[in-house]
Amino acid sequence: MGCLYSYLYALALIGSLTTAVHCLAHHSHHSHKKHKVALFVFGDSLFDPGNNNYINTTTNFQANFPPYGESYFKHPTGRFSNGRLIPDFIAQFAKLPLIPAYFQADHRGFINGVNFASAGAGSLVETLSGFVIDLKTQLGYFKKVAQQLKKKLGGKESKTLISNAVYMFSIGSNDYAFRFSTNSTILNSYTRQKYVEMVIGNLTTVIKDIYEEGGRKFVILSVGALGCSPSGRAQNLQQTNSSGCLKELNDWAKKHNKALPKKLSKLEKTLQGFKYSYFELFTAATNVIDNPSKNGFKETKTACCGSGPFRGLVSCGGKRGELKEYELCKNVGDYLFFDNGHPTEKSNLMSARLLWNGAHNLVQPYNVKSFFEFV
């Protein structure tokens, strides 16, 4: 559930001492122009490019087997999709190379950014603890990268890179979805209000920590329409005999999405230079689900890959639990969902375009394009 390589710029200084000094002066004056704006990515399976391939977890939280990755990469990469994820497209629009997974990145890769996301990760450390890289641990990895950048580039240049960089987050879905599906005692021991406050509180603590490190531009996705995923519909069918969206799960998402923008707006008022772009993924997704053909899709309820009602069981690839059999659609381009809870590449491209330069009712107060333009 959703709750997705680079080059080292070197300057060769040739010629007489005078030329070298001139070049150095020229370089230091323009050094911030030499690098593109870096992209650092945090979150869950919507953004994980394969970090979970490298940790000790179960296949429920991995996508390193076919048919994942079949459309674009022609092999599984660990991305929960048939192709690219939202951060992959944002990097493409920003003319960056694909941002590498933290566990795949060599140190040269850090200059364009790093992706720390982990499928199954939550904002709360307790969410799927022991199986995923939680948000707090992802922050720890970022701090290590910041130190390495400082060693590599020196204080001044690494500071420029970190303050110009864009920081993207997709987190929260698993805090609600997996707790809900396992009827967690932790979930039940708090009021809804308190639980949502904890999820958002942990996210904003991480954002503030990155701000302290020098980060200024933040991109945050709302929680999606969890109850309208094939998995949500399958659960709803089981519980109520209705094929609609699972209302209770959507209610959690709505509560989160109502509180989060208010919190971000508060941060903007209290943290000097803090800028954010908030993407209403819930609304964007429900717009497509309600009007498939208008948005270029034929099927927005059933997954391309899976089994059971709406192909909503966790079975894509036949390597999860008892379910070895699964169905695979013929034309993935018709589908909004690739598996029981994750979008197709086409769907990710649509979200990335909206994030980049979409209507103000879906992405505000800034679009992501502006974060890469003004350095």
C-alpha positions in Angstrom: 0.0 0.0 0.0 1.0 3.3 -0.6 0.8 3.5 1.3 9.5 5.3 -6.3 23.5 8.0 -12.6 24.9 11.1 -11.9 28.0 13.0 -12.7 30.7 14.6 -10.6 31.3 18.1 -11.8 35.0 18.7 -11.9 36.8 21.8 -12.9 40.1 21.5 -14.8 42.3 24.5 -14.2 44.9 24.6 -17.0 47.5 27.2 -18.1 49.5 29.8 -16.3 49.1 30.7 -12.6 47.2 33.8 -13.6 44.7 31.9 -15.6 44.3 29.4 -12.8 43.6 32.1 -10.3 41.2 33.8 -12.7 39.5 30.4 -13.3 39.2 29.8 -9.6 37.8 33.2 -8.9 35.4 32.7 -11.8 34.4 29.2 -10.6 33.8 30.3 -7.0 31.7 33.2 -8.3 29.6 30.9 -10.5 29.8 27.6 -8.7 26.1 27.6 -7.7 25.3 27.9 -11.4 27.4 24.8 -12.2 25.2 22.3 -10.4 21.6 21.6 -11.1 19.2 21.8 -8.2 19.6 18.4 -6.3 16.6 16.3 -5.4 16.3 14.4 -2.1 13.5 11.9 -1.7 11.9 10.5 1.4 8.9 8.2 1.9 7.2 4.9 1.2 6.4 2.6 -1.8 5.2 5.4 -3.9 8.8 6.7 -4.0 11.0 3.7 -3.2 13.3 3.0 -6.2 14.7 -0.2 -4.7 16.0 0.6 -1.2 14.1 -2.4 0.2 16.1 -4.7 -2.1 19.0 -4.1 0.3 17.3 -4.7 3.7 16.2 -7.8 5.6 12.5 -7.7 4.9 9.7 -9.9 3.4 8.6 -10.0 -0.2 5.5 -8.1 0.8 7.6 -5.0 0.9 9.7 -5.7 -2.1 9.1 -5.5 -5.9 12.3 -7.0 -7.2 10.6 -9.6 -9.3 8.6 -9.6 -12.5 6.2 -8.2 -13.7 7.4 -5.1 -11.8 9.4 -2.8 -13.9 8.4 -4.5 -17.2 7.3 -1.5 -19.2 10.2 0.9 -18.8 13.2 -0.7 -17.3 12.5 -4.1 -18.9 13.5 -5.7 -15.5 12.4 -5.3 -11.9 14.2 -2.6 -10.0 12.4 -2.7 -6.7 9.9 0.0 -7.8 6.3 -0.8 -7.0 5.1 -0.1 -10.6 5.4 -1.3 -14.2 7.8 1.6 -14.8 8.9 4.9 -13.3 7.7 6.6 -10.2 6.8 10.2 -9.5 10.4 11.3 -8.4 11.8 9.7 -11.5 9.6 12.0 -13.6 10.3 15.0 -11.5 14.1 14.4 -12.0 13.5 14.1 -15.7 11.6 17.4 -15.9 14.4 19.0 -13.9 16.9 17.6 -16.3 18.6 15.5 -13.6 19.6 11.9 -14.0 17.5 9.2 -12.2 18.0 9.8 -8.5 19.6 6.7 -7.1 18.4 4.7 -4.1 20.5 5.4 -1.0 21.9 1.9 -1.0 22.8 2.0 -4.7 24.3 5.5 -4.8 28.1 5.8 -5.0 29.4 9.0 -3.5 29.5 10.7 -6.9 25.7 10.3 -7.1 25.1 12.5 -4.0 25.6 15.7 -6.0 22.3 15.3 -7.8 20.4 14.0 -4.7 19.6 10.7 -3.2 16.4 8.7 -2.7 15.9 7.3 0.9 12.3 6.0 0.5 11.3 2.5 1.7 8.2 0.6 0.7 6.0 0.1 3.8 7.6 3.0 5.7 5.6 5.1 8.0 5.9 8.4 9.7 5.7 6.5 13.0 8.7 4.4 14.0 6.2 1.7 15.1 4.7 1.3 11.7 5.9 -2.1 10.3 8.9 -1.8 12.6 11.7 -4.2 11.6 10.5 -4.6 8.0 11.1 -1.1 6.6 13.3 2.0 6.8 11.1 4.4 8.9 11.1 8.1 8.3 13.4 8.9 11.2 16.0 6.4 10.0 15.8 8.0 6.5 16.5 11.3 8.1 19.6 9.8 9.7 20.8 8.6 6.3 20.3 12.1 4.9 22.4 13.6 7.7 25.2 11.2 6.8 24.9 12.3 3.1 25.1 16.0 4.2 28.3 15.2 6.1 29.8 13.4 3.0 28.9 16.4 0.8 30.6 18.7 3.2 33.8 16.6 3.0 33.6 16.4 -0.8 32.6 19.9 -1.7 33.7 21.9 1.2 31.5 23.9 3.6 30.4 26.7 1.3 29.5 24.7 -1.7 27.7 21.9 0.2 25.7 24.5 2.0 24.7 26.0 -1.3 23.7 22.6 -2.7 21.6 21.7 0.4 19.8 25.1 0.6 19.0 25.0 -3.2 17.9 21.4 -3.1 14.3 20.1 -3.2 13.1 17.7 -0.6 10.2 15.4 -1.5 8.0 13.4 0.8 5.3 10.7 0.4 4.5 9.4 3.9 1.5 8.6 6.1 -0.4 6.0 4.0 1.1 3.1 5.8 0.5 4.6 9.2 -3.2 4.4 8.5 -3.5 1.5 6.0 -1.5 -1.2 7.8 -2.8 -0.2 11.2 -6.3 -0.3 9.9 -5.9 -3.7 8.2 -4.3 -5.3 11.2 -6.7 -3.7 13.6 -3.7 -2.5 15.6 -3.9 -2.0 19.3 -1.6 1.0 18.9 -4.1 2.6 16.5 -6.9 1.8 18.8 -5.3 3.2 21.9 -5.4 6.8 20.6 -8.3 9.0 19.5 -8.3 9.6 15.7 -7.3 13.2 16.3 -4.4 12.3 18.5 -3.1 9.5 16.1 -3.3 11.9 13.1 -1.4 14.6 15.1 1.3 12.0 15.9 1.7 11.0 12.2 1.9 14.7 11.1 4.0 15.6 14.1 6.7 13.1 13.2 6.7 14.3 9.6 7.1 18.0 10.6 9.9 17.1 13.1 11.8 15.6 10.2 11.1 18.6 8.0 12.4 20.9 10.7 15.5 18.8 11.1 16.2 19.1 7.4 15.6 22.9 7.7 18.2 23.0 10.4 20.6 21.3 8.1 19.9 24.1 5.5 17.0 22.7 3.5 14.4 25.3 2.4 12.2 23.8 -0.4 9.8 21.0 0.5 7.4 19.0 -1.6 4.8 17.0 0.4 2.1 14.7 -1.0 -1.2 14.3 0.7 -2.2 10.7 1.6 -4.0 9.2 -1.4 -7.5 7.8 -1.7 -6.5 4.6 0.2 -10.1 3.2 0.4 -10.5 3.5 -3.4 -7.4 1.3 -4.2 -8.2 -2.2 -5.5 -7.2 -3.5 -2.0 -9.5 -1.0 -0.3 -12.4 -2.0 -2.6 -11.7 -5.7 -2.0 -11.8 -5.2 1.8 -15.0 -3.2 1.5 -16.6 -5.9 -0.6 -15.7 -8.5 2.1 -17.0 -6.3 4.9 -20.1 -4.7 3.4 -20.8 -6.5 0.2 -20.4 -3.2 -1.6 -18.0 -2.6 -4.5 -17.4 1.1 -3.5 -14.4 2.7 -1.8 -13.7 1.7 1.8 -15.1 4.7 3.6 -13.3 4.3 7.0 -9.9 4.2 5.3 -10.7 7.3 3.2 -11.9 9.1 6.3 -8.5 8.6 7.9 -6.8 9.9 4.8 -9.2 13.0 4.7 -8.5 13.7 8.4 -4.7 13.7 7.7 -5.1 15.8 4.5 -7.2 18.4 6.4 -4.6 18.8 9.1 -1.4 18.7 7.1 -1.7 21.8 5.0 -2.5 23.9 8.1 0.6 22.6 9.8 2.8 23.4 6.7 1.3 26.9 6.5 2.3 27.4 10.2 5.8 26.2 9.4 6.1 28.8 6.6 5.1 31.5 9.0 7.6 30.5 11.7 10.7 29.3 9.7 12.4 32.0 7.7 12.9 31.1 4.0 10.8 27.9 4.3 8.8 27.2 1.1 6.5 24.2 0.4 4.5 22.6 -2.4 1.6 20.5 -1.2 0.0 18.1 -3.6 -3.6 17.0 -3.2 -3.0 13.5 -4.4 -6.4 12.3 -2.9 -8.3 14.8 -5.0 -6.2 14.2 -8.1 -6.8 10.4 -7.8 -10.5 10.6 -7.1 -10.9 12.9 -10.2 -9.5 10.2 -12.4 -11.4 7.4 -10.6 -14.7 9.2 -11.2 -13.8 10.3 -14.8 -11.6 7.6 -16.3 -12.0 8.3 -20.1 -11.6 12.1 -19.6 -8.2 11.4 -18.1 -7.1 8.7 -20.6 -7.8 5.6 -18.6 -10.2 2.7 -19.2 -10.0 1.0 -15.8 -9.6 2.8 -12.5 -11.0 0.3 -10.0 -9.3 -3.0 -10.9 -5.6 -3.5 -10.8 -3.6 -4.6 -13.8 -1.7 -7.2 -11.8 -3.2 -9.3 -8.9 -5.9 -11.7 -8.0 -9.3 -11.8 -6.3 -12.0 -9.1 -6.5 -10.6 -6.0 -8.3 -7.3 -7.9 -8.3 -7.0 -6.4 -4.9 -5.2 -9.2 -3.1 -1.4 -8.8 -2.5 -0.4 -11.4 -5.1 1.2 -9.6 -8.1 4.3 -11.6 -9.1 3.3 -14.7 -7.2 6.0 -14.3 -4.6 3.9 -13.0 -1.6 2.5 -15.4 1.0 0.4 -18.3 -0.2 -0.8 -16.6 -3.4 1.3 -18.0 -6.3 -1.4 -17.4 -9.0 -2.1 -13.9 -10.3 -3.6 -12.3 -13.4 -1.9 -9.7 -15.6 -3.7 -7.3 -17.8 -2.9 -7.0 -21.6 -2.7 -3.3 -21.9 -1.2 -1.6 -18.8 -1.8 1.8 -20.3 -5.5 1.4 -19.7 -5.1 1.1 -15.9 -4.7 3.5 -13.1 -3.4 0.9 -10.7 -0.7 -1.6 -11.4 -1.1 -3.8 -8.4 -3.4 -3.8 -5.4 -2.3 -0.5 -4.1 0.2 1.2 -6.4 -0.2 3.3 -9.5 0.9 2.4 -13.1 3.7 4.4 -14.7 1.1 6.3 -16.7 -0.6 7.3 -13.5 2.7 8.4 -11.9 3.4 10.5 -14.9 0.0 12.2 -14.6 0.7 13.0 -10.9 4.2 14.3 -11.6 2.9 16.6 -14.3 0.4 18.0 -11.9 3.1 18.4 -9.2 5.4 20.1 -11.7 3.0 22.7 -13.0 -0.6 21.8 -12.1 -3.7 23.8 -11.2 -3.5 25.7 -8.0 -6.4 23.7 -6.4 -4.2 20.6 -6.6 -0.7 21.9 -5.9 0.0 25.0 -3.7 1.2 27.5 -2.8 4.1 26.8 -5.1 4.4 24.3 -7.9 7.5 22.1 -8.1 8.8 23.6 -11.3 9.4 26.9 -9.6 11.6 25.2 -7.0 14.0 24.1 -9.7 14.0 27.5 -11.6 14.9 30.0 -8.9 18.3 29.3 -7.5 
